[in-house]
Amino acid sequence: MTTEKKVASDNDHDRVVMVSISKDGTLDQLDPEFIGGDFSVAASKRQAEERAASIVDQNMRGVTSDVAATVAPGEPDPEIQKIKDAQEKAANAASSAAEKLVKANSGK
């Protein structure tokens, strides 16, 4: 028994599990049909969170590569903590926006 919604064959659209979101916050897909249920929302939120955190990192530190320095354990550097806090704030906002976008386009 299938629970997927039936789509008219004369309607151009994209069947997706996870969306691609443009820089302007709109969907890259054409009239998307979400076939992943709750996973579609979770995956899209995660993608948006990671993208937002990366953007914050690049804007605040100018990071363009994955070169990491080894640091002794201890209290976090205040500047790094500031970046992490900004990343978390941006990730939460992006996650919420992605969830709303998917739900608005999937009838959930």
N, C-alpha and C positions, 0 to 999 in steps of 0.2 A: 504494500500500500504506500503510495507516494503522498507527501504532504506539500510538494512544490506546487506553486500556483501555475495555472495554465496560461500561456501567452499566445496571443493571436499571431499566426504565422506571417501575416503581412506587415507586421510592426518591426522595424529595425530597432534593435536594442542589444545591449551587452549583458551576458550572463556572467556574474562575478561572485566570488566568495569575499574578496577584499577589494576595496576601492583604491583608486589612485586619485589623490587630491592635488589639484593644481596650486601654484603659488598664491593665486587669488582666493583660494578656499572653495572653489567649485569642483565638481566631479569631472574627471577626464572621460568617464564612460558616457555612452549615449543611452539614456533611459534605462539605467541598470536594473536588472532582475537579480536580486540577492538570493543565492542558493545555499548560503551557509548558515542561515538562521542566526542564533545568538553569537556564533563564532564570527560572523561578518562584523558585528558591532565590536567585539573584543579585538579582533585583528586590526580593524581600522583605527580604533582608539590607540592601540599599541604603536602602530605606524606613525600616527600623528604625534604621540608623545615623544618618540625617538627623534623625529624630524625637528620638533620644537626645541628639544634639549640641544641638539646639534647646532641649530641656528644660534641659540643663546651662546653656546661655547665659542663658535666662530666669531660672533659679534663682540664678546667680552674679552677673548684672549687672542683672537686672530689665528686660531688653530686651523690648519689646513691639512695636517697629516696625523698619523697615528703613532707618533714618537713619544714614548713615555719615559719619564725619569724615575729612578728608584728613590723612594723617600723612607726615612726611618719612621716606625710607628709612633704615634703620639697624638697630640691635639691637632685637629685640622688647621691648616693655614687659613687665616681669616679671609684672605682674598679668594681662595678656592671655595670656602664655605659660602661666600657671597655669590659665586658663580653657580654652585650647586643649588642654592635657594632660588636663584633666578630661573635655572633650568626646571626645577620642580614646578614653579609657578606657571611657566610657559607650557610645560608638558600637561599640567592639569587643564589649562584653558584649551589646548589643542585637542585633548582627549574628549572634553565635553563637546567641542564643536564637531568633531568627527562623529561622535555618537548621535548628535542631533541630525547631522547630514545623512547618515546611513538610515536612521529611523524615519526621517522625512521622505526618503526615497524608496523605502521598502514597505511602508504601510505598517510598521511595528509601533 
